[in-house]
């Protein structure tokens, strides 16, 4: 697994949100359904920065326990302003950060394994996780006809260990 680090400037996202427990998501695939619904409405967002890039962002609560706690998921796009999001959508701001990044290409059902791999890499590196969020970045350069196939990058905010 190739991992790189990169600094990303602060950015803003408008999107649809869902609060879900990991076990519930694995059974019902609610995030996939929400992304499909969002893709039908993303044209309503007028101030989009890059029309070929989409985001899937998780925000964990403090002291997150994946066995019992729901997390927030955002299906969104980057924008220049979060004022006046369309009905049923919210705006979010994320700070400048250094990120650990890896790429995945393959079956959607196996993409979740990437999270464990990146967490393990961070824990064994000179870094630690810097915040309670992370995100997937999707580009329009894969074949939509392959409905069970995905290409994405996974980004975790990191800081050097002290």
N, C-alpha and C positions, 0 to 999 in steps of 0.2 A: 504494500500500500504506500503510494507516494503521498507525502505530506509536505506542505510548504507553509510558511508564515507570511502574512501580508498585513500592512496597516490599511484600514479603510476609514475614510472620513465619516463624520456623522451623517446619518441619512434618515429620511422620513418615508413612511409606508402608509398607504391606505389599503384597508382590506376587510374581509369578513372574519369573524372570530368564532371560536368554539372552545368551551371548557370541557375537558374529557379526561377520564382516568386511562392510563396506558392499557390496562387489561381490557377495558371496554372498547378502546380504539382497535386493539388487535382482533377482537371478535367481530365488530360491526363495520370497520373501515369507514368511520365517519369523516375522517380528514380527507380521504380521497373523494367522497361525495361532496364535501364542502368545496374542494378545489374545482370540481366539475361545475358546481353552481356558480362559483366566483368567475370562472372563465366565460360564462354566459353573460356576466354583468360588468366585466372589467372595462368595457368600452364606455361605461358611465363616468369613469374617472378622467377628468379633462386635463389634469396637470401632471400626467405621467412623464417621467424622465426618459426611460428606455422601454419602448414598446415591445422589445423581444425578450425581456427578462421578467421572471416572476419569482416570488418568494414564498416559502413556507417557514414560518418563524414560531419557535416554541418559547414560552415564558413560564418558567417554573416558579411556584410559590417559595417563600423562605423555608428552609429546612425540608425541601422536597423529598418525599418518600414515594417512589414510583409504584409501590404496592398499594398505597391507600389514597394518595393525593391527586386531585385533578390538576392538569396544567392547561395553560391557554395556548391555542394554536391560531395563527393568523395566516390566511391565504391572501397575499397582497402583492402590490406593485410599488416601486419607488416613485415618489412624487417630489415636487419642489415646495409644496405647502400642504399642510394637513387640515387647513381650514375648509369647512363645508364639504365633508365627505358625503357621498350619496347615501340615501336612506338605507339602513341596515348594515352600514360599514362604519369603521372607526379609523382614526389616525393615530400613528405611533411615531415616536422619535427614538433613535438609538445613537449613542455617543460614538465618537471616534474611538477606535480600538485596534489592537494588534490581534490577529486571528490565526488559529491553526486551521488549515483548509485541506480537504481531500476530495477527490472526485470519484463518483460512482457511475457506472453504466451497466445496466443489466435488468433483470426482472424486478418489478416493483416490490414483490413480496420479500425480496432479500435485502432491500435498501436499509432496513432497520439495523442490520448487523454492522453497518458503517458507524453508527453511533458508539457502540461498544469499542470498536477498533480505535476510533479517534479519542475517546475518553482514556483508553489504556495508553495510547501514545502520549497524551498530555501528562498523565500521572507519572510516566517513566521518563519524562523529559525535564528540561530545566525550567519548565513553565507550570502554572496551575490555572484552572478555569477562573476567569476574572469576573464573571457575572452569571445571572440566572437565566440567560437566554442564549439562543444560537439559531442558526437559520440554514435552510436549504435554498440554493439558487438554481432556477431552472431556465434554460435557454431554449429558444424555439428551433434549435438546430438538430432536433431528433425527429424521427418519423412518427407522427401522431397515429398513423394506422396501426402501429404496433402498440396496442392499448396496454399490454402488460409489460412494456419496456420503458425505462426511464434513464435519463442522463441528468445528473445534478452534481453540484458541489455542496459540501457540508462545511459550515463555518462555525467555530467555537471561539469566543473571545478569551484571550489568554494574557497572563502577566508573568514576568520572570519571578521565580521563587526567590525569597529574600534569605 
